[in-house]
Amino acid sequence: MPTRTAGLDQYVSGSTYTDFGQPSRITVGASSNQAEVMYSYEDETLRLSERTISRSQGLGPVVDKTSYAYDDAGNPLSVSDTQSESGNALVDRQCFRYDSLARLADARTVSGDCATGTVSSGAGAYWQTYEYDAIGDRTKLIDHATGTGSDVTTSYTSGCSASCNRTGAQPHTMTATTGERTRRASSTTWPATC
């Protein structure tokens, strides 16, 4: 596995890997101003559990720390990104919930922890819920308002029954979306040959 990458400048001056071939530590940048990326993994599953970026100069030294949590099936439950480049820590926490068939049902940014926190507002905040039909095709996406404004719903239409392609019908192919926007209604339809 590569341990260094260089062109006109030194991009990666050192890399270490776990016994399973996953990146463990990567050192980037010129020797006078290096940054280091450290990766941690769950012992049992080898899923990424944390990534930390540190630098040798400036405020910090840790400028970004991202933690990941999963359910037993491996679906991500949360991603927490703490950025402290300015010396003040800013936390961006995203939480995910799944239905009984492991389909994404809810995704949102929260203030606090995923279990008891409230939906955050401000730049980058979002809250989305998803609905599916009995065979697993997505039927609806709701972008909930996180500040001022109103929810935006996008509906999905699936199914093509005639002249779909050379092999015939495509009952699970998405054929149209419709949705409301704050200022105008939008609709997109795809031709049957998609």
Beta strands, then each sheet from edge to edge (+ up, - down):
strand 1: 5-6
strand 2: 10-17
strand 3: 23-28
strand 4: 35-41
strand 5: 48-55
strand 6: 62-70
strand 7: 76-83
strand 8: 90-98
strand 9: 104-111
strand 10: 118-119
strand 11: 127-132
strand 12: 138-143
strand 13: 152-160
strand 14: 170-180
strand 15: 185-189
sheet 1: 1+ 2- 3+ 4- 5+ 6- 7+ 8- 9+ 10-
sheet 2: 1+ 2- 3+ 4- 5+ 6- 7+ 8- 9+ 11- 12+ 13- 14+ 15-
end
